[in-house]
Amino acid sequence: MPVSRVFFSTCGLLREAFNGILAKPTGVEFTIVATAAHDEDMTIFDESLASSIVRLLASGQGDDALINRLYEDQI
């Protein structure tokens, strides 16, 4: 499932669970180009695309970024 589809599915589920009081989701589409020194390093994206992208984005942010503060153990 594409990452953007997961994002909107989750928001839809939350809106339904809370009787529509949450704002409708808005999103931004963006493209990521990832490269690696060795081709075999790219196989991590074959296992789980969404979690690999989250880890990649989180590693590019500071330790004080919200995602790193809230989800440090999971990432």
Distance bins in CASP14 RR format, pairs under 12 A and 6 or more apart:
PFRMAT RR
TARGET T0000
AUTHOR 0000-0000-0000
RMODE 2
METHOD distances of the structure
MODEL  1
1 7 0 0 0 0 0 1 0 0 0 0 0
1 8 0 0 0 0 0 1 0 0 0 0 0
1 9 1 0 0 1 0 0 0 0 0 0 0
1 10 0 0 0 0 0 1 0 0 0 0 0
1 48 0 0 0 0 0 1 0 0 0 0 0
1 49 0 0 0 0 1 0 0 0 0 0 0
1 50 1 0 0 1 0 0 0 0 0 0 0
2 8 0 0 0 0 1 0 0 0 0 0 0
2 9 0 0 0 0 0 1 0 0 0 0 0
2 29 0 0 0 0 0 1 0 0 0 0 0
2 49 0 0 0 0 1 0 0 0 0 0 0
2 50 0 0 0 0 1 0 0 0 0 0 0
2 53 0 0 0 0 0 1 0 0 0 0 0
3 9 0 0 0 0 0 1 0 0 0 0 0
3 10 0 0 0 0 0 1 0 0 0 0 0
3 27 0 0 0 0 0 1 0 0 0 0 0
3 28 0 0 0 0 0 1 0 0 0 0 0
3 29 0 0 0 0 0 1 0 0 0 0 0
3 30 0 0 0 0 0 1 0 0 0 0 0
3 31 0 0 0 0 0 1 0 0 0 0 0
3 32 0 0 0 0 1 0 0 0 0 0 0
3 45 0 0 0 0 0 1 0 0 0 0 0
3 48 0 0 0 0 0 1 0 0 0 0 0
3 49 1 0 0 1 0 0 0 0 0 0 0
3 50 1 0 1 0 0 0 0 0 0 0 0
3 51 0 0 0 0 1 0 0 0 0 0 0
3 52 0 0 0 0 0 1 0 0 0 0 0
3 53 1 0 0 1 0 0 0 0 0 0 0
3 54 0 0 0 0 1 0 0 0 0 0 0
3 56 0 0 0 0 0 1 0 0 0 0 0
3 57 0 0 0 0 0 1 0 0 0 0 0
4 10 0 0 0 0 0 1 0 0 0 0 0
4 11 0 0 0 0 0 1 0 0 0 0 0
4 25 0 0 0 0 0 1 0 0 0 0 0
4 26 0 0 0 0 0 1 0 0 0 0 0
4 27 1 0 0 1 0 0 0 0 0 0 0
4 28 0 0 0 0 1 0 0 0 0 0 0
4 29 1 0 0 1 0 0 0 0 0 0 0
4 30 0 0 0 0 1 0 0 0 0 0 0
4 31 0 0 0 0 0 1 0 0 0 0 0
4 32 0 0 0 0 0 1 0 0 0 0 0
4 49 0 0 0 0 0 1 0 0 0 0 0
4 50 0 0 0 0 0 1 0 0 0 0 0
4 53 0 0 0 0 0 1 0 0 0 0 0
5 11 0 0 0 0 0 1 0 0 0 0 0
5 12 0 0 0 0 0 1 0 0 0 0 0
5 25 0 0 0 0 0 1 0 0 0 0 0
5 27 0 0 0 0 0 1 0 0 0 0 0
5 29 0 0 0 0 0 1 0 0 0 0 0
5 49 0 0 0 0 0 1 0 0 0 0 0
5 50 0 0 0 0 1 0 0 0 0 0 0
6 12 0 0 0 0 0 1 0 0 0 0 0
6 13 0 0 0 0 0 1 0 0 0 0 0
6 25 0 0 0 0 0 1 0 0 0 0 0
6 48 0 0 0 0 0 1 0 0 0 0 0
6 49 0 0 0 0 1 0 0 0 0 0 0
6 50 1 0 1 0 0 0 0 0 0 0 0
6 51 0 0 0 0 0 1 0 0 0 0 0
6 53 0 0 0 0 0 1 0 0 0 0 0
6 54 0 0 0 0 0 1 0 0 0 0 0
7 13 0 0 0 0 0 1 0 0 0 0 0
7 14 0 0 0 0 0 1 0 0 0 0 0
7 25 1 0 0 1 0 0 0 0 0 0 0
7 26 0 0 0 0 0 1 0 0 0 0 0
7 27 1 0 0 1 0 0 0 0 0 0 0
7 28 0 0 0 0 0 1 0 0 0 0 0
7 29 0 0 0 0 0 1 0 0 0 0 0
7 30 0 0 0 0 0 1 0 0 0 0 0
7 50 0 0 0 0 1 0 0 0 0 0 0
7 53 0 0 0 0 0 1 0 0 0 0 0
7 54 0 0 0 0 0 1 0 0 0 0 0
8 14 0 0 0 0 0 1 0 0 0 0 0
8 15 0 0 0 0 0 1 0 0 0 0 0
8 24 0 0 0 0 1 0 0 0 0 0 0
8 25 1 0 1 0 0 0 0 0 0 0 0
8 26 0 0 0 0 1 0 0 0 0 0 0
8 27 0 0 0 0 1 0 0 0 0 0 0
8 29 0 0 0 0 0 1 0 0 0 0 0
9 15 0 0 0 0 0 1 0 0 0 0 0
9 16 0 0 0 0 0 1 0 0 0 0 0
9 25 0 0 0 0 1 0 0 0 0 0 0
9 50 0 0 0 0 0 1 0 0 0 0 0
10 16 0 0 0 0 0 1 0 0 0 0 0
10 17 0 0 0 0 0 1 0 0 0 0 0
10 22 0 0 0 0 0 1 0 0 0 0 0
10 25 0 0 0 0 1 0 0 0 0 0 0
10 50 0 0 0 0 0 1 0 0 0 0 0
11 17 0 0 0 0 0 1 0 0 0 0 0
11 18 0 0 0 0 0 1 0 0 0 0 0
11 20 0 0 0 0 0 1 0 0 0 0 0
11 22 1 0 0 1 0 0 0 0 0 0 0
11 23 0 0 0 0 1 0 0 0 0 0 0
11 24 1 0 0 1 0 0 0 0 0 0 0
11 25 1 1 0 0 0 0 0 0 0 0 0
11 26 0 0 0 0 1 0 0 0 0 0 0
11 27 0 0 0 0 1 0 0 0 0 0 0
12 18 0 0 0 0 1 0 0 0 0 0 0
12 20 0 0 0 0 1 0 0 0 0 0 0
12 22 0 0 0 0 1 0 0 0 0 0 0
12 23 0 0 0 0 0 1 0 0 0 0 0
12 24 0 0 0 0 1 0 0 0 0 0 0
12 25 1 0 0 1 0 0 0 0 0 0 0
13 20 0 0 0 0 0 1 0 0 0 0 0
13 22 0 0 0 0 0 1 0 0 0 0 0
13 25 0 0 0 0 0 1 0 0 0 0 0
14 20 0 0 0 0 1 0 0 0 0 0 0
14 21 0 0 0 0 1 0 0 0 0 0 0
14 22 1 0 1 0 0 0 0 0 0 0 0
14 23 0 0 0 0 0 1 0 0 0 0 0
14 24 0 0 0 0 0 1 0 0 0 0 0
14 25 0 0 0 0 1 0 0 0 0 0 0
15 21 1 0 0 1 0 0 0 0 0 0 0
15 22 1 0 1 0 0 0 0 0 0 0 0
15 23 0 0 0 0 1 0 0 0 0 0 0
15 24 1 0 0 1 0 0 0 0 0 0 0
15 25 0 0 0 0 1 0 0 0 0 0 0
16 22 0 0 0 0 1 0 0 0 0 0 0
30 53 0 0 0 0 0 1 0 0 0 0 0
30 57 0 0 0 0 0 1 0 0 0 0 0
31 53 0 0 0 0 0 1 0 0 0 0 0
32 45 0 0 0 0 0 1 0 0 0 0 0
32 49 0 0 0 0 0 1 0 0 0 0 0
32 52 0 0 0 0 0 1 0 0 0 0 0
32 53 1 0 0 1 0 0 0 0 0 0 0
32 54 0 0 0 0 0 1 0 0 0 0 0
32 56 1 0 0 1 0 0 0 0 0 0 0
32 57 0 0 0 0 1 0 0 0 0 0 0
32 60 0 0 0 0 0 1 0 0 0 0 0
33 42 0 0 0 0 0 1 0 0 0 0 0
33 53 0 0 0 0 0 1 0 0 0 0 0
33 56 0 0 0 0 0 1 0 0 0 0 0
34 41 0 0 0 0 1 0 0 0 0 0 0
34 42 1 0 0 1 0 0 0 0 0 0 0
34 43 0 0 0 0 0 1 0 0 0 0 0
34 44 0 0 0 0 1 0 0 0 0 0 0
34 45 1 0 0 1 0 0 0 0 0 0 0
34 49 0 0 0 0 0 1 0 0 0 0 0
34 52 0 0 0 0 1 0 0 0 0 0 0
34 53 0 0 0 0 1 0 0 0 0 0 0
34 55 0 0 0 0 0 1 0 0 0 0 0
34 56 1 0 0 1 0 0 0 0 0 0 0
34 57 0 0 0 0 0 1 0 0 0 0 0
34 59 0 0 0 0 0 1 0 0 0 0 0
35 41 0 0 0 0 1 0 0 0 0 0 0
35 42 0 0 0 0 1 0 0 0 0 0 0
35 45 0 0 0 0 0 1 0 0 0 0 0
35 56 0 0 0 0 0 1 0 0 0 0 0
36 42 1 0 1 0 0 0 0 0 0 0 0
36 43 0 0 0 0 1 0 0 0 0 0 0
36 44 0 0 0 0 1 0 0 0 0 0 0
36 45 0 0 0 0 1 0 0 0 0 0 0
36 52 0 0 0 0 0 1 0 0 0 0 0
36 56 0 0 0 0 0 1 0 0 0 0 0
38 44 0 0 0 0 0 1 0 0 0 0 0
39 45 0 0 0 0 0 1 0 0 0 0 0
39 46 0 0 0 0 0 1 0 0 0 0 0
40 46 0 0 0 0 0 1 0 0 0 0 0
41 52 0 0 0 0 0 1 0 0 0 0 0
41 56 0 0 0 0 0 1 0 0 0 0 0
42 49 0 0 0 0 0 1 0 0 0 0 0
42 52 0 0 0 0 1 0 0 0 0 0 0
42 56 0 0 0 0 0 1 0 0 0 0 0
43 49 0 0 0 0 0 1 0 0 0 0 0
43 52 0 0 0 0 1 0 0 0 0 0 0
44 50 0 0 0 0 0 1 0 0 0 0 0
44 51 0 0 0 0 1 0 0 0 0 0 0
44 52 1 0 1 0 0 0 0 0 0 0 0
44 53 0 0 0 0 0 1 0 0 0 0 0
44 55 0 0 0 0 1 0 0 0 0 0 0
44 56 0 0 0 0 1 0 0 0 0 0 0
45 51 0 0 0 0 1 0 0 0 0 0 0
45 52 1 0 1 0 0 0 0 0 0 0 0
45 53 1 0 0 1 0 0 0 0 0 0 0
45 54 0 0 0 0 0 1 0 0 0 0 0
45 55 0 0 0 0 0 1 0 0 0 0 0
45 56 0 0 0 0 1 0 0 0 0 0 0
46 52 0 0 0 0 1 0 0 0 0 0 0
47 53 0 0 0 0 0 1 0 0 0 0 0
47 55 0 0 0 0 0 1 0 0 0 0 0
48 54 0 0 0 0 1 0 0 0 0 0 0
48 55 0 0 0 0 1 0 0 0 0 0 0
48 56 0 0 0 0 0 1 0 0 0 0 0
49 55 0 0 0 0 0 1 0 0 0 0 0
49 56 0 0 0 0 0 1 0 0 0 0 0
50 56 0 0 0 0 0 1 0 0 0 0 0
50 57 0 0 0 0 0 1 0 0 0 0 0
51 57 0 0 0 0 0 1 0 0 0 0 0
51 58 0 0 0 0 0 1 0 0 0 0 0
51 71 0 0 0 0 0 1 0 0 0 0 0
51 74 0 0 0 0 1 0 0 0 0 0 0
51 75 0 0 0 0 1 0 0 0 0 0 0
52 58 0 0 0 0 0 1 0 0 0 0 0
52 59 0 0 0 0 0 1 0 0 0 0 0
52 75 0 0 0 0 0 1 0 0 0 0 0
53 59 0 0 0 0 0 1 0 0 0 0 0
53 60 0 0 0 0 0 1 0 0 0 0 0
53 67 0 0 0 0 0 1 0 0 0 0 0
53 75 0 0 0 0 0 1 0 0 0 0 0
54 60 0 0 0 0 0 1 0 0 0 0 0
54 61 0 0 0 0 0 1 0 0 0 0 0
54 67 1 0 0 1 0 0 0 0 0 0 0
54 68 0 0 0 0 0 1 0 0 0 0 0
54 71 0 0 0 0 1 0 0 0 0 0 0
54 74 0 0 0 0 1 0 0 0 0 0 0
54 75 1 0 0 1 0 0 0 0 0 0 0
55 61 0 0 0 0 0 1 0 0 0 0 0
55 67 0 0 0 0 0 1 0 0 0 0 0
55 68 0 0 0 0 0 1 0 0 0 0 0
55 71 0 0 0 0 0 1 0 0 0 0 0
55 72 0 0 0 0 0 1 0 0 0 0 0
55 74 0 0 0 0 1 0 0 0 0 0 0
55 75 1 0 1 0 0 0 0 0 0 0 0
56 67 0 0 0 0 0 1 0 0 0 0 0
56 75 0 0 0 0 0 1 0 0 0 0 0
57 65 0 0 0 0 1 0 0 0 0 0 0
57 66 0 0 0 0 0 1 0 0 0 0 0
57 67 1 0 0 1 0 0 0 0 0 0 0
57 68 0 0 0 0 0 1 0 0 0 0 0
57 71 0 0 0 0 0 1 0 0 0 0 0
57 75 0 0 0 0 1 0 0 0 0 0 0
58 65 1 0 0 1 0 0 0 0 0 0 0
58 66 0 0 0 0 1 0 0 0 0 0 0
58 67 1 0 1 0 0 0 0 0 0 0 0
58 68 1 0 1 0 0 0 0 0 0 0 0
58 69 0 0 0 0 0 1 0 0 0 0 0
58 70 0 0 0 0 0 1 0 0 0 0 0
58 71 1 0 0 1 0 0 0 0 0 0 0
58 72 0 0 0 0 1 0 0 0 0 0 0
58 74 0 0 0 0 1 0 0 0 0 0 0
58 75 1 0 1 0 0 0 0 0 0 0 0
59 65 0 0 0 0 0 1 0 0 0 0 0
59 67 0 0 0 0 0 1 0 0 0 0 0
59 68 0 0 0 0 1 0 0 0 0 0 0
59 72 0 0 0 0 0 1 0 0 0 0 0
59 75 0 0 0 0 1 0 0 0 0 0 0
60 67 0 0 0 0 0 1 0 0 0 0 0
60 68 0 0 0 0 1 0 0 0 0 0 0
60 75 0 0 0 0 0 1 0 0 0 0 0
61 67 1 0 0 1 0 0 0 0 0 0 0
61 68 1 0 0 1 0 0 0 0 0 0 0
61 69 0 0 0 0 0 1 0 0 0 0 0
61 71 0 0 0 0 0 1 0 0 0 0 0
61 72 0 0 0 0 0 1 0 0 0 0 0
61 75 0 0 0 0 0 1 0 0 0 0 0
62 68 1 0 0 1 0 0 0 0 0 0 0
62 69 0 0 0 0 1 0 0 0 0 0 0
62 72 0 0 0 0 0 1 0 0 0 0 0
63 69 1 0 0 1 0 0 0 0 0 0 0
63 72 0 0 0 0 1 0 0 0 0 0 0
63 75 0 0 0 0 0 1 0 0 0 0 0
64 70 0 0 0 0 0 1 0 0 0 0 0
64 72 0 0 0 0 0 1 0 0 0 0 0
65 71 0 0 0 0 0 1 0 0 0 0 0
65 72 0 0 0 0 0 1 0 0 0 0 0
65 75 0 0 0 0 0 1 0 0 0 0 0
66 72 0 0 0 0 0 1 0 0 0 0 0
66 75 0 0 0 0 0 1 0 0 0 0 0
67 74 0 0 0 0 1 0 0 0 0 0 0
67 75 1 0 0 1 0 0 0 0 0 0 0
68 74 0 0 0 0 0 1 0 0 0 0 0
68 75 1 0 0 1 0 0 0 0 0 0 0
69 75 0 0 0 0 0 1 0 0 0 0 0
END
